[in-house]
């Protein structure tokens, strides 16, 4: 079973997906297993906020 940390997953995908990690970095060491990833959409309330490039959410 392979595992990846949330921080590593972010680093691997941030340029392609144009992501910015702005909060909660302490959780970056949390590891995700193949099983956890396969079940990731079941029973979770994922909350992501999307801000288009150039839009500052603090304005």
Backbone as CSV, one residue per row, in Angstrom:
resi,resn,N_x,N_y,N_z,CA_x,CA_y,CA_z,C_x,C_y,C_z
1,UNK,0.850,-1.174,0.000,0.000,0.000,0.000,0.896,1.238,0.000
2,UNK,0.670,2.118,-0.947,1.475,3.328,-0.988,0.801,4.442,-0.201
3,UNK,1.605,5.399,0.225,1.115,6.536,1.001,1.770,7.802,0.470
4,UNK,1.083,8.914,0.644,1.638,10.216,0.286,1.145,11.223,1.317
5,UNK,2.025,12.148,1.683,1.594,13.188,2.629,0.802,14.253,1.877
6,UNK,-0.031,14.953,2.616,-0.806,16.031,2.017,0.129,17.107,1.465
7,UNK,1.198,17.394,2.185,2.162,18.401,1.723,2.814,17.975,0.413
8,UNK,3.174,16.691,0.284,3.807,16.211,-0.944,2.817,16.233,-2.110
9,UNK,1.585,15.834,-1.847,0.554,15.880,-2.884,0.359,17.317,-3.375
10,UNK,0.320,18.253,-2.438,0.198,19.667,-2.791,1.376,20.116,-3.652
11,UNK,2.595,19.799,-3.218,3.785,20.192,-3.968,3.780,19.609,-5.374
12,UNK,3.340,18.368,-5.491,3.316,17.699,-6.793,2.314,18.330,-7.756
13,UNK,1.242,18.910,-7.240,0.140,19.395,-8.095,-0.033,20.904,-8.137
14,UNK,0.698,21.646,-7.305,0.407,23.073,-7.149,0.595,23.887,-8.423
15,UNK,1.616,23.613,-9.211,1.825,24.405,-10.421,0.768,24.097,-11.470
16,UNK,0.531,22.813,-11.709,-0.441,22.422,-12.720,-1.837,22.947,-12.395
17,UNK,-2.204,22.891,-11.117,-3.541,23.309,-10.699,-3.593,24.745,-10.186
18,UNK,-2.437,25.432,-10.184,-2.327,26.821,-9.729,-2.892,26.989,-8.318
19,UNK,-2.370,26.175,-7.402,-2.842,26.179,-6.020,-1.975,27.057,-5.135
20,UNK,-2.567,27.611,-4.101,-1.858,28.320,-3.038,-2.308,27.733,-1.717
21,UNK,-1.352,27.402,-0.866,-1.665,26.865,0.460,-1.608,28.034,1.418
22,UNK,-2.769,28.448,1.911,-2.799,29.677,2.717,-3.088,29.438,4.194
23,UNK,-3.497,28.235,4.571,-3.802,27.977,5.979,-3.712,26.483,6.271
24,UNK,-3.558,26.143,7.530,-3.590,24.741,7.950,-2.375,23.925,7.572
25,UNK,-1.213,24.549,7.476,-0.021,23.838,7.032,0.470,22.792,8.025
26,UNK,0.042,22.884,9.272,0.448,21.869,10.258,-0.067,20.489,9.883
27,UNK,-1.145,20.423,9.126,-1.700,19.142,8.712,-0.989,18.525,7.524
28,UNK,0.034,19.186,7.020,0.731,18.710,5.834,1.424,17.374,5.992
29,UNK,1.760,17.003,7.215,2.423,15.719,7.450,1.451,14.543,7.454
30,UNK,0.167,14.832,7.449,-0.840,13.768,7.429,-0.670,12.931,6.171
31,UNK,-0.643,11.611,6.336,-0.463,10.727,5.192,-1.791,10.178,4.707
32,UNK,-1.909,10.097,3.396,-3.072,9.505,2.756,-2.640,8.163,2.160
33,UNK,-3.425,7.130,2.418,-3.146,5.817,1.838,-3.984,5.630,0.577
34,UNK,-3.663,4.603,-0.203,-4.467,4.285,-1.387,-5.934,4.109,-1.005
35,UNK,-6.162,3.429,0.107,-7.529,3.169,0.566,-8.249,4.473,0.920
36,UNK,-7.563,5.357,1.621,-8.171,6.632,2.003,-8.501,7.474,0.778
37,UNK,-7.612,7.450,-0.220,-7.847,8.213,-1.441,-9.025,7.630,-2.210
38,UNK,-9.102,6.308,-2.277,-10.199,5.649,-2.990,-11.548,5.973,-2.359
39,UNK,-11.568,6.195,-1.049,-12.811,6.479,-0.336,-12.997,7.970,-0.053
40,UNK,-12.173,8.806,-0.660,-12.147,10.226,-0.289,-13.448,10.968,-0.524
41,UNK,-14.278,10.536,-1.434,-15.523,11.239,-1.687,-16.699,10.706,-0.911
42,UNK,-16.476,9.729,-0.059,-17.567,9.086,0.665,-17.674,9.631,2.087
43,UNK,-18.704,10.421,2.330,-18.976,10.884,3.686,-18.112,12.020,4.172
44,UNK,-17.441,12.711,3.280,-16.598,13.833,3.684,-17.223,15.131,3.209
45,UNK,-17.037,16.163,3.987,-17.478,17.491,3.598,-16.222,18.296,3.277
46,UNK,-15.763,18.183,2.050,-14.560,18.898,1.636,-14.935,20.347,1.378
47,UNK,-14.232,21.266,1.993,-14.508,22.684,1.810,-13.285,23.359,1.200
48,UNK,-13.420,23.731,-0.057,-12.361,24.456,-0.743,-12.950,25.761,-1.232
49,UNK,-12.185,26.808,-1.107,-12.638,28.080,-1.632,-11.788,28.396,-2.848
50,UNK,-12.426,28.719,-3.941,-11.749,29.023,-5.184,-11.781,30.515,-5.431
51,UNK,-10.617,31.072,-5.662,-10.506,32.475,-6.022,-9.795,32.559,-7.368
52,UNK,-10.443,33.098,-8.389,-9.801,33.208,-9.690,-8.513,34.017,-9.591
53,UNK,-7.539,33.751,-10.481,-6.289,34.512,-10.458,-6.553,36.013,-10.515
54,UNK,-5.864,36.753,-9.668,-6.012,38.198,-9.630,-7.068,38.701,-8.664
55,UNK,-7.887,37.805,-8.142,-8.920,38.206,-7.182,-8.379,37.993,-5.774
56,UNK,-8.274,39.054,-5.044,-7.788,38.974,-3.667,-8.993,38.834,-2.750
57,UNK,-9.139,37.676,-2.060,-10.301,37.483,-1.200,-10.376,38.449,-0.030
58,UNK,-9.290,39.164,0.232,-9.280,40.121,1.335,-9.831,41.485,0.958
59,UNK,-10.129,41.685,-0.324,-10.644,42.990,-0.767,-12.066,43.201,-0.353
